[in-house]
Amino acid sequence: MRAEKQYLIAEVDSHLKKSDYVILANFTKVTVADTAELRKRLAAEKAEFHVVKNSSLRVAAKALGLPSLDASLAGPTAIVVGGSNSAGVAKVLKKFFEEKQKLEIKVGVMDKKLVSAGDLSKIADLPSFDALRSQFLGLLKSNAGAFVRVLDAKVKKDQPAAPAA
């Protein structure tokens, strides 16, 4: 294998190792200014946008044990990797697409499992992790309060009424 090709594969490999997810996108209609704006938005989530060669991505993904991406490697391909908040990255990509109507998500890989573009859109619609955590804690708190009220009512019911003086 030529040194240039080995370098390209090693570069894609290093990108793929930055996170436990990768999102593939078709960037055909995206301008240089749009790319700069998208990279700036993704930087807030500590994610990166890279244009890669399909053949290099195919070899690097196979070496890392990722599922086969062959069906999605037609046409120009960019990858989004990095950061620990994959849902936040999906939100950024969805919002960018809704505003610009240019970037098309092909497929994603999360925890070495293939995720369709539709599923990524659903993930983007979920509330943030902090919002989900606060909703869960609120649910626990409300149920605990209701349980205490039930116990209190049972105790009051079982106690004989105090005689009137």
C-alpha positions as CSV (number, residue, x, y, z in Angstrom):
1,M,0.0,0.0,0.0
2,R,1.3,3.5,-0.9
3,A,2.4,5.7,1.9
4,E,-0.2,8.4,1.0
5,K,-3.0,5.9,1.3
6,Q,-1.7,4.6,4.6
7,Y,-1.5,8.2,5.9
8,L,-5.2,8.8,4.8
9,I,-6.4,5.6,6.5
10,A,-4.4,6.4,9.7
11,E,-6.0,9.9,9.7
12,V,-9.5,8.6,9.4
13,D,-8.7,5.9,12.0
14,S,-7.6,8.7,14.4
15,H,-10.9,10.6,13.8
16,L,-13.0,7.5,14.4
17,K,-11.2,6.8,17.7
18,K,-12.2,10.2,19.1
19,S,-15.7,9.0,20.2
20,D,-18.0,6.0,20.5
21,Y,-20.1,7.4,17.6
22,V,-19.7,8.5,14.1
23,I,-22.3,10.2,11.9
24,L,-21.9,10.1,8.1
25,A,-23.2,12.9,6.0
26,N,-23.5,13.9,2.3
27,F,-22.1,17.4,2.0
28,T,-22.7,17.9,-1.8
29,K,-24.6,21.2,-1.5
30,V,-22.6,22.6,1.5
31,T,-20.5,25.7,0.8
32,V,-17.2,26.5,2.4
33,A,-19.0,29.2,4.5
34,D,-21.6,26.7,5.6
35,T,-18.9,24.2,6.6
36,A,-17.2,26.8,8.7
37,E,-20.5,27.6,10.4
38,L,-21.3,24.0,11.0
39,R,-17.8,23.4,12.5
40,K,-18.3,26.3,14.8
41,R,-21.7,24.9,16.0
42,L,-20.2,21.5,16.5
43,A,-17.3,22.9,18.4
44,A,-19.7,23.8,21.2
45,E,-20.4,20.1,21.6
46,K,-16.7,19.3,21.2
47,A,-17.4,17.5,17.9
48,E,-15.6,17.7,14.6
49,F,-16.6,17.6,10.9
50,H,-14.2,16.0,8.5
51,V,-14.4,15.3,4.8
52,V,-13.0,11.8,4.1
53,K,-12.4,9.4,1.2
54,N,-14.9,6.6,1.1
55,S,-12.2,4.0,0.6
56,S,-10.2,5.2,3.6
57,L,-13.3,5.3,5.8
58,R,-14.2,1.7,4.7
59,V,-10.8,0.3,5.6
60,A,-10.5,2.3,8.9
61,A,-14.0,1.3,10.0
62,K,-13.4,-2.3,9.2
63,A,-10.1,-2.3,11.2
64,L,-12.0,-0.8,14.2
65,G,-14.7,-3.5,14.1
66,L,-17.5,-1.1,13.1
67,P,-20.5,-2.4,11.2
68,S,-20.3,-2.4,7.4
69,L,-20.9,1.1,6.0
70,D,-20.6,0.1,2.3
71,A,-24.3,0.8,1.6
72,S,-23.8,4.4,2.8
73,L,-20.5,5.1,1.1
74,A,-21.8,6.4,-2.2
75,G,-21.0,10.0,-3.2
76,P,-19.1,12.5,-1.1
77,T,-18.9,11.6,2.5
78,A,-18.1,13.6,5.6
79,I,-18.0,12.3,9.2
80,V,-18.9,13.9,12.5
81,V,-17.1,12.6,15.5
82,G,-15.9,13.7,19.0
83,G,-17.5,14.9,22.2
84,S,-19.5,12.8,24.6
85,N,-22.9,14.1,23.8
86,S,-24.0,12.3,20.7
87,A,-27.6,13.5,21.2
88,G,-26.4,17.1,21.3
89,V,-24.5,16.6,18.1
90,A,-27.6,15.1,16.4
91,K,-29.5,18.2,17.5
92,V,-26.9,20.5,16.0
93,L,-27.0,18.6,12.7
94,K,-30.8,18.5,12.6
95,K,-31.0,22.2,13.2
96,F,-28.4,23.0,10.6
97,F,-30.3,20.9,8.0
98,E,-33.6,22.6,8.9
99,E,-32.0,26.0,8.5
100,K,-29.9,25.4,5.4
101,Q,-31.6,22.4,3.7
102,K,-28.1,21.3,2.5
103,L,-26.6,18.6,4.7
104,E,-28.0,15.1,4.3
105,I,-27.4,12.6,7.1
106,K,-26.6,9.1,5.6
107,V,-26.3,6.9,8.6
108,G,-24.7,6.8,12.1
109,V,-22.9,4.3,14.2
110,M,-23.3,4.4,18.0
111,D,-21.7,1.9,20.3
112,K,-20.7,-0.2,17.2
113,K,-24.4,-0.4,16.1
114,L,-25.8,1.0,12.8
115,V,-28.3,3.8,13.4
116,S,-30.5,5.1,10.5
117,A,-30.9,8.8,9.7
118,G,-34.5,8.6,10.9
119,D,-33.4,7.2,14.3
120,L,-30.8,10.0,14.6
121,S,-33.6,12.5,13.9
122,K,-35.6,10.9,16.8
123,I,-32.6,11.1,19.1
124,A,-32.2,14.8,18.1
125,D,-35.8,15.4,19.2
126,L,-35.2,14.0,22.7
127,P,-34.7,16.5,25.6
128,S,-31.2,17.1,26.7
129,F,-29.6,14.7,29.3
130,D,-29.9,17.3,32.0
131,A,-33.6,17.9,31.2
132,L,-34.2,14.1,31.3
133,R,-32.4,13.8,34.6
134,S,-34.5,16.6,36.2
135,Q,-37.7,15.1,34.9
136,F,-36.7,11.7,36.4
137,L,-35.9,13.2,39.7
138,G,-39.2,15.2,39.7
139,L,-41.0,11.9,39.0
140,L,-39.2,10.2,41.9
141,K,-40.0,13.1,44.2
142,S,-43.7,13.3,43.3
143,N,-44.1,9.5,43.8
144,A,-42.4,9.6,47.1
145,G,-44.7,12.5,48.3
146,A,-47.8,10.6,47.2
147,F,-46.6,7.5,49.0
148,V,-46.1,9.5,52.3
149,R,-49.6,11.0,51.9
150,V,-51.1,7.5,51.5
151,L,-49.3,6.2,54.6
152,D,-50.3,9.3,56.6
153,A,-54.0,8.8,55.6
154,K,-53.8,5.1,56.6
155,V,-52.4,6.1,60.1
156,K,-55.1,8.7,60.6
157,K,-57.8,6.3,59.5
158,D,-56.5,3.6,61.9
159,Q,-56.2,5.9,64.9
160,P,-59.5,6.3,66.9
161,A,-60.9,9.8,66.9
162,A,-60.0,11.8,70.0
163,P,-63.1,12.2,72.2
164,A,-64.6,15.7,72.3
165,A,-64.1,17.5,75.6
